[in-house]
Amino acid sequence: MSFTQKSHLKRHQSVHSGEKPYHCSWCDKSFTKQSSLQRHERIHTGEKPYHCSQCGRSFTQKSHLKQHQSVHSGEKPYHCSQCTRSFTHKSHLKQHQNVHTGEKPYHCSQCGNSFSNQSNFREHQRIHIEEKPYHCSWCNKSFTKLSHFKEHERIHTGERPYHCSQCGMSFSRKSHLKRHQRIHSGEKPYHCSQCGNSFSDRSNFREHQRIHVDEKPYYCSWCDKSFTRHSSFQRHKRIHTGEKPYHCSQCGKSFNDQSNFQRHQSVHTGEKSYHCSQCGKSFSDQSNFQRHQSVHTREKL
């Protein structure tokens, strides 16, 4: 290889020598390039110097900003030759192509698992070294995955960026919106082979299957209760610990249950997500909405 600048040659030579002269002061990582160190340090500092002029979102890397800007333009210049899908970023196309080829080029030397996606591989490696670089400033929790960290932050901020176009309800997770949309479509893609019941949600389907085998894998160490659902188990534990992880940023109240927290937030926002199709009244609380509906049911009797 040839280079136009001496500094570029020196930087390249570190690839062969293995030298990593740039050290992170927050953790033990080292880098061959100063620019790579600067990008890495933003994980610790939270600095996001690249701003989108259209929506105000900020990013740690310039490439991430460019990739994001295609959301506004709608441009997807990278097309898959085997199916109709298109992508905003070339790396996403390459990752997608592994779906067709079945290729999993990223191998974990510690457990033998293989991955088609480099980012999934890197996140997996953190399991072995117990690295959790994403820290919540509201509580003491840390996360191996940025996506999990962002989802967790919404518990504190109350942000719900995913909106249902049919009823206006909002959700903190995209998967929750997809699950909700099946209420409108009536789709129930998960079928129980033992009793014929169908479910719109995969986790509910799995929990249902335990009924047939009488499996209750979640045991409470404070009392003798067992649970088929992990979420039910977590809620139950808070009876013993007194933990209230859901905090309202507007009035300081805390809640041990996410649904109670979300219901409380409507007091501040004035949001009324539950609409009666028979008389037009709206309600912020689901239980009040259901109670109201019984008025119409009695009128028909």
Summary of the structure (lengths in Angstrom):
residues: 301
radius of gyration: 24.8
end to end distance: 86.1
largest distance: 89.0
contacts: 687
relative contact order: 0.04
helix: 45%
strand: 13%
